[in-house]
Amino acid sequence: MNKKVASIIMFFILGIVLILHVLILTGQIPYDKVWAGKLHSVEEMKSFETFSILLNVFMLSVLYIKYRQLAKGVKNKVIDILIWIFSAFFALNTVGNLFSKSLIELILGTFLTLTSAILCFVIVKREKTKALQGA
């Protein structure tokens, strides 16, 4: 898969996730149906959702910077390291989603985090040089 295509898919996924967190924060989605059913108060929900929204905006920003770098053919180690961290974060989150009490979160959350981990990996993986490919 092309790195630019993987980036665009990640923009879409993170955009949908951002909307989901805003809906939870505003009470449109009950908070007891998310976070593996571990939230016990509105205050807890507000803290978790605010952090999640900020984290998603940060990830979108980093991925946008990477997307612009791909278009220009520029590399930045700090951005690449951050995306490697995102990939690991999504992989760990996939494991966490497997223990969710909510069937929707179990299935949809696991699928989205696993897909996101793979896409982040695709975005930052090293490309083989032509000399290594065996000309």
Residue pairs with C-beta under 8 A, 6 or more apart in sequence:
1 122
3 70
3 122
3 123
4 67
4 70
4 71
6 119
6 120
6 122
6 123
7 63
7 66
7 67
7 70
7 119
7 123
8 67
9 115
9 119
10 63
10 116
10 119
10 120
10 123
11 60
11 63
11 64
11 67
13 112
13 115
13 116
13 119
14 56
14 59
14 60
14 63
14 116
15 60
17 56
17 112
18 53
18 56
18 57
18 60
20 29
21 49
21 52
21 53
21 56
22 53
23 29
24 31
24 34
24 45
24 49
25 45
25 46
25 49
25 50
25 53
31 39
31 42
31 45
31 49
32 39
33 102
33 104
33 105
34 102
34 105
35 45
35 48
36 96
36 97
36 99
36 100
36 101
36 102
36 105
37 100
37 101
37 102
39 45
39 48
59 86
62 79
62 82
62 83
62 86
63 83
63 123
65 76
65 79
66 76
66 79
66 80
66 83
66 123
66 124
69 75
69 76
69 79
80 124
83 120
83 123
83 124
84 120
84 124
86 116
86 120
87 117
87 120
87 121
87 124
88 117
90 113
90 114
90 116
90 117
90 120
91 113
91 114
91 117
93 109
93 113
94 110
94 113
94 114
94 117
97 105
97 106
97 109
97 110
97 113
98 106
98 110
100 106
100 109
